[in-house]
Amino acid sequence: MNIRWLFLALAVGKINPVFAGKHPDQTQIRAWVEQGEILSLEAILQRHPLGGELLDAEVEWEDSVLVYELKWLDSHGQRHETYIDARSGVWLEDERDDD
Protein backbone atom coordinates (compact mmCIF):
# COMPACT_ATOMS: atom_id res chain seq x y z
CA MET A 1 0.00 0.00 0.00
CA ASN A 2 1.41 3.40 -0.96
CA ILE A 3 1.11 5.87 1.89
CA ARG A 4 1.75 9.54 1.41
CA TRP A 5 3.16 10.74 4.71
CA LEU A 6 1.86 14.08 5.80
CA PHE A 7 3.27 15.38 9.03
CA LEU A 8 3.08 18.56 10.93
CA ALA A 9 3.62 21.61 13.42
CA LEU A 10 4.19 25.09 14.64
CA ALA A 11 7.65 26.33 15.70
CA VAL A 12 6.42 26.91 19.24
CA GLY A 13 5.29 23.32 19.47
CA LYS A 14 1.67 24.02 20.27
CA ILE A 15 -1.29 23.22 18.07
CA ASN A 16 -3.41 26.32 17.76
CA PRO A 17 -5.93 26.80 14.95
CA VAL A 18 -5.48 30.57 15.22
CA PHE A 19 -1.94 30.16 13.85
CA ALA A 20 -2.63 27.38 11.38
CA GLY A 21 -4.42 27.29 8.05
CA LYS A 22 -7.02 24.66 7.20
CA HIS A 23 -4.22 22.46 5.85
CA PRO A 24 -1.02 22.59 7.94
CA ASP A 25 2.14 22.09 5.90
CA GLN A 26 4.36 19.00 6.10
CA THR A 27 6.91 20.74 8.33
CA GLN A 28 4.22 21.64 10.86
CA ILE A 29 2.76 18.14 10.81
CA ARG A 30 6.17 16.50 11.25
CA ALA A 31 6.96 18.73 14.24
CA TRP A 32 3.61 17.94 15.92
CA VAL A 33 4.23 14.20 15.52
CA GLU A 34 7.81 14.47 16.84
CA GLN A 35 6.60 16.51 19.85
CA GLY A 36 3.84 14.01 20.59
CA GLU A 37 1.09 16.56 19.93
CA ILE A 38 -0.57 14.31 17.34
CA LEU A 39 -0.31 10.67 16.31
CA SER A 40 1.60 9.68 13.21
CA LEU A 41 -0.25 8.37 10.19
CA GLU A 42 1.38 4.99 10.84
CA ALA A 43 -0.05 4.94 14.40
CA ILE A 44 -3.50 5.91 13.09
CA LEU A 45 -3.43 3.09 10.52
CA GLN A 46 -2.29 0.58 13.16
CA ARG A 47 -5.26 1.54 15.36
CA HIS A 48 -7.70 1.59 12.46
CA PRO A 49 -6.71 -0.81 9.66
CA LEU A 50 -8.66 0.32 6.61
CA GLY A 51 -9.16 -3.04 4.96
CA GLY A 52 -8.41 -1.61 1.57
CA GLU A 53 -6.11 0.70 -0.38
CA LEU A 54 -5.22 4.14 0.97
CA LEU A 55 -5.51 6.69 -1.84
CA ASP A 56 -4.76 9.95 -0.02
CA ALA A 57 -4.16 11.28 3.47
CA GLU A 58 -4.35 14.87 4.67
CA VAL A 59 -4.15 16.62 8.02
CA GLU A 60 -6.62 19.48 8.34
CA TRP A 61 -8.73 21.45 10.78
CA GLU A 62 -12.41 20.42 10.97
CA ASP A 63 -14.56 22.32 13.47
CA SER A 64 -11.47 23.30 15.54
CA VAL A 65 -10.28 19.68 15.66
CA LEU A 66 -7.12 18.57 13.88
CA VAL A 67 -8.03 15.46 11.90
CA TYR A 68 -6.58 12.98 9.46
CA GLU A 69 -8.77 12.84 6.37
CA LEU A 70 -8.19 9.46 4.73
CA LYS A 71 -9.48 8.65 1.26
CA TRP A 72 -9.46 4.94 0.51
CA LEU A 73 -11.04 2.09 -1.42
CA ASP A 74 -12.41 -0.91 0.45
CA SER A 75 -12.06 -4.50 -0.78
CA HIS A 76 -15.31 -4.11 -2.75
CA GLY A 77 -14.05 -1.03 -4.60
CA GLN A 78 -16.22 1.39 -2.63
CA ARG A 79 -14.63 4.78 -1.97
CA HIS A 80 -14.47 6.15 1.60
CA GLU A 81 -13.54 9.44 3.25
CA THR A 82 -12.73 8.78 6.87
CA TYR A 83 -12.00 11.40 9.53
CA ILE A 84 -9.89 10.49 12.56
CA ASP A 85 -8.91 12.82 15.42
CA ALA A 86 -5.16 13.39 15.02
CA ARG A 87 -4.56 13.79 18.78
CA SER A 88 -6.61 10.96 20.25
CA GLY A 89 -6.90 8.59 17.30
CA VAL A 90 -10.70 8.46 17.72
CA TRP A 91 -12.61 7.51 14.55
CA LEU A 92 -14.95 10.46 13.98
CA GLU A 93 -16.77 9.82 10.72
CA ASP A 94 -16.80 7.68 7.59
CA GLU A 95 -18.46 8.86 4.41
CA ARG A 96 -19.00 6.41 1.55
CA ASP A 97 -19.73 7.10 -2.09
CA ASP A 98 -22.99 5.33 -2.87
CA ASP A 99 -22.53 5.32 -6.66
C-alpha positions as CSV (number, residue, x, y, z in Angstrom):
1,M,0.0,0.0,0.0
2,N,1.4,3.4,-1.0
3,I,1.1,5.9,1.9
4,R,1.7,9.5,1.4
5,W,3.2,10.7,4.7
6,L,1.9,14.1,5.8
7,F,3.3,15.4,9.0
8,L,3.1,18.6,10.9
9,A,3.6,21.6,13.4
10,L,4.2,25.1,14.6
11,A,7.6,26.3,15.7
12,V,6.4,26.9,19.2
13,G,5.3,23.3,19.5
14,K,1.7,24.0,20.3
15,I,-1.3,23.2,18.1
16,N,-3.4,26.3,17.8
17,P,-5.9,26.8,15.0
18,V,-5.5,30.6,15.2
19,F,-1.9,30.2,13.8
20,A,-2.6,27.4,11.4
21,G,-4.4,27.3,8.1
22,K,-7.0,24.7,7.2
23,H,-4.2,22.5,5.9
24,P,-1.0,22.6,7.9
25,D,2.1,22.1,5.9
26,Q,4.4,19.0,6.1
27,T,6.9,20.7,8.3
28,Q,4.2,21.6,10.9
29,I,2.8,18.1,10.8
30,R,6.2,16.5,11.2
31,A,7.0,18.7,14.2
32,W,3.6,17.9,15.9
33,V,4.2,14.2,15.5
34,E,7.8,14.5,16.8
35,Q,6.6,16.5,19.8
36,G,3.8,14.0,20.6
37,E,1.1,16.6,19.9
38,I,-0.6,14.3,17.3
39,L,-0.3,10.7,16.3
40,S,1.6,9.7,13.2
41,L,-0.2,8.4,10.2
42,E,1.4,5.0,10.8
43,A,0.0,4.9,14.4
44,I,-3.5,5.9,13.1
45,L,-3.4,3.1,10.5
46,Q,-2.3,0.6,13.2
47,R,-5.3,1.5,15.4
48,H,-7.7,1.6,12.5
49,P,-6.7,-0.8,9.7
50,L,-8.7,0.3,6.6
51,G,-9.2,-3.0,5.0
52,G,-8.4,-1.6,1.6
53,E,-6.1,0.7,-0.4
54,L,-5.2,4.1,1.0
55,L,-5.5,6.7,-1.8
56,D,-4.8,10.0,0.0
57,A,-4.2,11.3,3.5
58,E,-4.4,14.9,4.7
59,V,-4.2,16.6,8.0
60,E,-6.6,19.5,8.3
61,W,-8.7,21.4,10.8
62,E,-12.4,20.4,11.0
63,D,-14.6,22.3,13.5
64,S,-11.5,23.3,15.5
65,V,-10.3,19.7,15.7
66,L,-7.1,18.6,13.9
67,V,-8.0,15.5,11.9
68,Y,-6.6,13.0,9.5
69,E,-8.8,12.8,6.4
70,L,-8.2,9.5,4.7
71,K,-9.5,8.6,1.3
72,W,-9.5,4.9,0.5
73,L,-11.0,2.1,-1.4
74,D,-12.4,-0.9,0.4
75,S,-12.1,-4.5,-0.8
76,H,-15.3,-4.1,-2.8
77,G,-14.1,-1.0,-4.6
78,Q,-16.2,1.4,-2.6
79,R,-14.6,4.8,-2.0
80,H,-14.5,6.1,1.6
81,E,-13.5,9.4,3.2
82,T,-12.7,8.8,6.9
83,Y,-12.0,11.4,9.5
84,I,-9.9,10.5,12.6
85,D,-8.9,12.8,15.4
86,A,-5.2,13.4,15.0
87,R,-4.6,13.8,18.8
88,S,-6.6,11.0,20.2
89,G,-6.9,8.6,17.3
90,V,-10.7,8.5,17.7
91,W,-12.6,7.5,14.6
92,L,-14.9,10.5,14.0
93,E,-16.8,9.8,10.7
94,D,-16.8,7.7,7.6
95,E,-18.5,8.9,4.4
96,R,-19.0,6.4,1.5
97,D,-19.7,7.1,-2.1
98,D,-23.0,5.3,-2.9
99,D,-22.5,5.3,-6.7
